[in-house]
């Protein structure tokens, strides 16, 4: 009798929780890089977080490689020479690790308000071995973007309240630089549109989009 053929969807990381289902690309990316990335962390069990903003957070789950590839490809096509890739709500670090293999940025920065997830990301970084990647335990509502052209990645890490605070805190940055927000599962995209951003790209079927701050027209 022949042995049972292994189905990758039987593996633990493919458990269908909260409607989330990783794909074969995600399994291979994790396996080939010897990382621990998959799985969902609910809002309730995010430890050592910024308590005042925990109620505004969504649960953690990693974005799929398929969607990451699409949105990063579209960002590359803008031909903006990004200095930094910044993942707001970086979790275990998947987007930073993937971007480090895709983009020619000087720095890859993960911003995460859960200290337990930052520790998980740093464990992965020790295995991944890229010195240009760093993970910071900071609150997105008060985080100040660096003075550089940035590709800012969001995978719906929080609600519209924190998104608006993040944008307001960085208005100066967006006016001075040609930075772009890459927004995955863009359920609060109207917040960006109402705060001076324009849409550069959107795939409605995947809820993936790119935004850039509108450059004020010079006074005549």
Secondary structure as UniProt FT lines:
FT   HELIX           8..10
FT   HELIX           12..14
FT   TURN            18..19
FT   HELIX           24..32
FT   TURN            33..34
FT   STRAND          40..41
FT   HELIX           43..45
FT   HELIX           51..56
FT   STRAND          60..61
FT   HELIX           65..76
FT   TURN            77..79
FT   STRAND          84..88
FT   TURN            91..92
FT   HELIX           94..100
FT   TURN            101..102
FT   STRAND          107..112
FT   HELIX           115..128
FT   TURN            131..132
FT   STRAND          133..137
FT   TURN            140..142
FT   STRAND          150..155
FT   HELIX           160..169
FT   HELIX           171..176
FT   STRAND          180..184
FT   TURN            187..188
FT   HELIX           189..193
FT   TURN            194..196
FT   STRAND          197..203
FT   TURN            204..207
FT   STRAND          208..213
//
